[in-house]
């Protein structure tokens, strides 16, 4: 994904967890972080919303990629030779229908799709397959037994680009924002916020609630909105700052959805 968004003239630092990614960004080990945030099949990666918020990171961009999952193994093996398949939990979830045909295969969760392919190669794990991308198969000289085994073929993942400082895009290029706020637990509070967004010509593309651990049964809301006129967005921000508790702009950037 990083190569698609930034081009090939970059240095990539692999992180084995989202926590490690955030830590690398905060400690300036890297300039930017690329974080998966939601999938069109499996839904939101909810803990990542909290990671962005609690570490005061800024979303400065987004990118969507089509996800194609391939089953790969060390060369010269057949599907009946495989007893285990390793991959990220999301990838396993998206391919579970395929593996109903092969009940002898045990599905094993690991931290990353590419990492599962790397382990099969470096540890020469015969009888073990990995679900990963075609790029991973090429990189680690693995043989693809079955291509595009995900249940739903129209499958995409949204990534966000995060850093410790806000975007420096000119206003005329910004047409999407990620916001976070809290509301009192009373009738109509969320409806009032949504009405303001509508009145200010904002299009709500995502809303995700997250429990506030310190206050049982109170929720924070994370929303993505798109707009055509930055002035409409500024007007909404002024109103929402008054109406909502702990209103926060997580990022302002270009809408990548075609």
Helices and strands as residue ranges (DSSP letters): H 2-6, H 18-26, E 33-39, E 43-44, H 46-54, E 58-66, E 70-73, G 79-81, E 84-88, H 89-94, H 96-99, E 106-110, H 113-122, E 128-132, H 134-139, E 143-146, E 156-163, G 171-173, E 176-182, H 189-199, E 203-211, E 219-226, H 230-243, E 245-253
